Amino acid sequence: APLFARKARMGKSREDADMFGPTLVVAAGGVSRAGRPRLPIRLMVSLLYLKHAFNESDESVVERWSENVVWQLFSGMEYYQSKLPCDA
């Protein structure tokens, strides 16, 4: 999981001029918030395992996961969720 964590990027510093004179600006620094928030690694690995173990398709494994409490417990969920865990 640490290898897939979002990492801070070092920004590029450049000089910019405004009405008060030249200033140093850091562009494109920090942690990017672009895109969809990630899902837990344990959930994704357990879905892949269940797909392989029960010979399911992507669509059917997420539907069965939403109906099966044991599969949700196996994937690290603490409470029952009736919604789909992710897009197929």
N, C-alpha and C positions, 0 to 999 in steps of 0.2 A: 504493500500500500504506500509506503513512503516514496517509492519510485514514481508513482503516478500522481503524487500531490502537486498542486499548483505551486510553482516556484516564482519568487520575485525576480523580475528582470531588471537589469541595470539599464538605466535610461541613457540616452545620448544627450550630452550637453552641447548647446549651440548658443551663439551670441545672437541676440535679438535687439532691435532698436525700437524704442518707443519715444514718446514726446519728452521723456525725462532723460534720455540718453541710452547708451548701450547697457544691456542687462544680460546675465547668464541664465538661460532657460534649460531645464531638464525635461526632455520629451520622451514619451513612451516608457516610463518607469513604473515600477510597482507590480502588483498582481492583477492579471487580467480577469475581469468578471464577464467576459464575452462567452456566449454559449450557454448551454443548459447546465444546471448543477449536476455534479456527478452522483452516481448511485454507489452504495456501499459495495466494496469488492466481494465481500462474502455473499451478498445477494446474487451478484452476477456469476460468480463461480458455481454457486449452488444451482442456479438455473441451467447453466451449461451441463453440469453433472446430471441433473434430473432429465434434461432433454436427451442426453446420451443413454442413460440407464433405462428409460422407459420408451425409447425410440419415438419421441414426439417431435412435432414440428415447432417452429418458434411460436406460432399463434396458439397452438394447443397447450404448450407448456405454461405460458403465462395465464391462460384461462384456468387450467387445473390448479395452478399455484394459488390463484385468488379464491378457489373453492376448498382447498385442502389445508387444514390447520397444521397438520404434521409437517408438510412441506414448508410452511411459513416458519415454524419453529426451527426446522433444519437450516433454513437460510438466515437465521439470526434475528427474526422479528420477535418482539416482546409481546405484541398484541395482535389479535386477528384483524386483518384488513380485507375488506370485500372488493376493493378496487385493484386493478391490474398493477403490478409492480413497475412495469416499464412498457415501452412500445415494443411490439414484436419485431 
